[in-house]
Amino acid sequence: MPSVRIPQISPIGLISLLYALSLYIFYRQGFISGATFIGVAGTVLGFVVLFYGVFRFGLNQRFREPSLMLPQLMTSLLIMLGVAYVERATQMALVPFMLIAFSFGIFRLSTASLIGLSVSCLAAYLAIIILRGQAEGFVQAFRADIVQWCVLALTLPGMILVGKQIQNMRQLLRATRYQLQHYEEKSARDELTGLYNRRQLQTEMEQAKLHADTSGTPFAICLIDIDHFKEINDRNGHLTGDAILKEFSRTARESIRDTDILGRYGGDEFLQILPDTGIKGAVMHAERLRVYAHFLDFQKILAQKNISLSIGVAEYRSGEKITDLISRADSALYQAKQMGRNRVEWIDSE
């Protein structure tokens, strides 16, 4: 199971600390005894330290649910219910803090766990009210406690229902975001080769131009053409041509640097963007790619067994238009073809 990073002091722990702080106010106002406050504060602090240690040393990773939301929530609720039983005055703080604690569990716990926990809490709270009513003779305060319990019994399921609806919406949004990212990625890719398409290459070149203009670092492009590809297609069929394009794309993608960008510019033409690279470095990269392509083995589908590349290289000149950069690379590519193909030619940046 992949590791899950959990905050070392969890939200439930913070809620418990806030609950202990509210008890200090009860103590200062004389509603509860100092012994009760000290006992509860010590218990809460121990609870927070215990779970802090579990998260700090990674012991939570041994459990199926690394957030340990259920045991944390149960511990926190038991503390609140225990205090409510011992000190009647704290019941006014029980309901809001119980609802806050449950609100954190809604997004972590299953619906079955939430229902089981809420039923258990309501049953325990009702038992506390009845036990106290028996001891006090079911006086007026008992009726007020029952009303408060009824409000909690109606509010808690509603809050869980709303929380689950929010959780479902979050999951739907995540799924929609994933689909949008998938479609966006698909729209930027050439369907046959999986490389960037011409539109995305234009975007990447504009980004490279912006970076070069602001940072002063060079970049270059290589315009790549598979020699005699039309003849290969006409002689061997489009399926053979497609196979060559895919195999070349795979090899080219594996041979370039992680920072380089390669895409299908159109037909049998490819374009490579080389960030932070001058003309000399770009020519070296192009020559290496030409050699890699020459040693691809197509003997099963081609009579000549291999292919060759003609490559035109141009370095970006500060402030020039992308169309002018591509035009210079295209001129270099044309020169490579005129000089016999299977070669790299370039146009100096000066």
HELIX and SHEET records of a PDB file:
HELIX    1   1 PRO A   11  ARG A   28  1                                  18    
HELIX    2   2 GLY A   34  ARG A   56  1                                  23    
HELIX    3   3 LEU A   59  ARG A   62  5                                   4    
HELIX    4   4 MET A   69  VAL A   86  1                                  18    
HELIX    5   5 ARG A   88  THR A   90  5                                   3    
HELIX    6   6 GLN A   91  GLY A  105  1                                  15    
HELIX    7   7 THR A  111  GLU A  136  1                                  26    
HELIX    8   8 GLN A  140  SER A  187  1                                  48    
HELIX    9   9 ARG A  198  SER A  215  1                                  18    
HELIX   10  10 PHE A  229  ASN A  236  1                                   8    
HELIX   11  11 HIS A  238  SER A  255  1                                  18    
HELIX   12  12 ILE A  279  HIS A  294  1                                  16    
HELIX   13  13 ILE A  322  GLN A  338  1                                  17    
SHEET    1   A 5 ILE A 261  GLY A 266  0                                        
SHEET    2   A 5 GLU A 269  PRO A 275 -1                                        
SHEET    3   A 5 PHE A 219  ILE A 226 -1                                        
SHEET    4   A 5 LEU A 309  GLU A 315 -1                                        
SHEET    5   A 5 VAL A 344  ILE A 347  1                                        
END                                                                             
